[in-house]
């Protein structure tokens, strides 16, 4: 059940509602916006009459939530969540671009890439130091030694940083350097990690598992939210189907479906799903048209010689073209691209 307080409800009124709900044995999850407070009442109480709460002073509405993902559900929250990260808004009317190498390789790569993507339309930098790989023999990153370099390079370009977190043991270390903690597809149902992230004050980028249903994806978000962290960004990056023409099948229908079911912002990763750079820009355009709040793309200063997955990375010129096309689509659907800077070469 979700209790929506009136705009401007006093602290005393909110506390009175919490006390009443607690007396009935509900676990209370409070979410406060600029003008309104929403209380999530978690628990199954067969004999409870919600009209008792509806009649309390300061209460605007009470809604029953039938979905298993109570906090992530749109049923209890009409307003879409906007995640704010140091001046960067994710959600709302803006489109956000996250760009950078799938795996960090060198100091040169970090500095060149952060400077370029920042000046050509990105607001967020992704730089993973440890990337889970299917094969033991694939390049998986340089681990802890590059975290400080990533932070320094991003700061010099006024970018916020997303870094993938692979296990609970690294949470403290990663949190010192990252603005966003990214949960990869393979860890979407790592419930110990999700619980730990729920206690974190960092926004979480939660990728959809390669064989996960939309409900399972939202239930994973619920784990984090139920443990206290409501700053969740979902990321669709492809699911495994019988199709072999691409690495995975990018489920763009999931963007629209999730937007109807949940208030959380949604990103799309067109790189991991296809595994081929010539499909990235068309799918990025389609993602924005479908309603995505942002895109996450691999960008490399020299994709042909990448230690990681170079075939799915854009070079600098291709990233510039992607930004131009994404900005045009965003404008066509009544939205705008959020960016820390643009160069004259974009001709916009």
Secondary structure, DSSP 8 states (H G I E B T S, - for coil): -EEEE-TT--HHHHHHHHHHHHHTT-EEEEEE-SS-EEEEEES--TT--THHHHTSTTEEEEE---SS-TTTBGGG--S---EEETTEEEBTTEEEEEEE-SS---HHHHHHHHHHHHHTT-SEEE--SS---SSTTS----GGGGHHHHHHHHHHTT-EEEEE---GGGHHHHHHH-SEEEE-GGGTT-HHHHHHHHT-SSEEEEE--TT--HHHHHHHHHHHHHTT---EEEEE--B--S--SSSSB--THHHHHHHHHB-SEEEE-HHHHH--GGGHHHHHHHHHHHT-SEEEEEB-TTGGG-SS-GGG-B-HHHHHHHHHHHHHHHHHTT-EEE-S---GGG--
